[in-house]
């Protein structure tokens, strides 16, 4: 599954969430996320050594829907600027995408 650039807008001091519909490589059918794990984080740059972890929830594994979120406490600690983020999915066969 190819990465697709998507800008997110977070407001300092507020709760944040974003929902993603993950597709198979054909980009027409949802990826069944049963058995997958996920991790998501944001950093100041790709080379930063410190990061902020998102909370990841699988909303509907069968239909490939997951949500990332940050609490208002987490967004309060962020400096206003641009960040980069990654969502990494790990398949039941331990393949990371």
C-alpha positions, -999 to 999 in steps of 0.1 A, spaced: 0 0 0 15 33 -11 17 63 12 -5 92 3 3 127 15 -24 142 37 -21 174 57 -37 175 92 -46 206 111 -44 205 149 -54 233 172 -33 237 204 -52 228 236 -80 209 218 -88 172 214 -79 160 179 -89 129 158 -87 119 122 -103 88 106 -86 69 78 -101 44 53 -73 21 44 -75 6 9 -60 -25 -7 -34 -19 -34 -62 -17 -60 -75 15 -43 -111 3 -46 -116 -22 -18 -109 -18 19 -80 -35 35 -91 -60 61 -71 -50 92 -80 -80 113 -49 -91 131 -30 -59 123 -14 -36 148 -8 1 142 14 29 156 13 65 147 36 94 157 44 130 148 78 147 149 93 181 140 111 165 110 118 131 97 152 133 114 139 143 149 147 119 177 117 129 198 81 123 189 45 125 201 26 93 199 -10 93 186 -36 71 202 -46 46 175 -81 29 175 -94 4 149 -129 17 143 -139 -12 119 -111 -36 112 -129 -56 85 -136 -24 65 -101 -9 70 -111 20 92 -88 34 118 -87 66 139 -57 85 153 -62 109 181 -44 132 206 -58 145 239 -60 182 246 -31 178 270 -10 164 242 -18 192 218 -12 218 245 24 206 247 30 212 210 47 243 197 28 259 168 47 248 137 47 222 109 52 186 119 55 153 100 36 122 110 36 85 102 11 57 106 27 23 104 6 -8 100 20 -43 109 3 -73 93 -2 -106 111 28 -118 91 49 -89 107 51 -69 74 53 -32 81 36 -7 57 
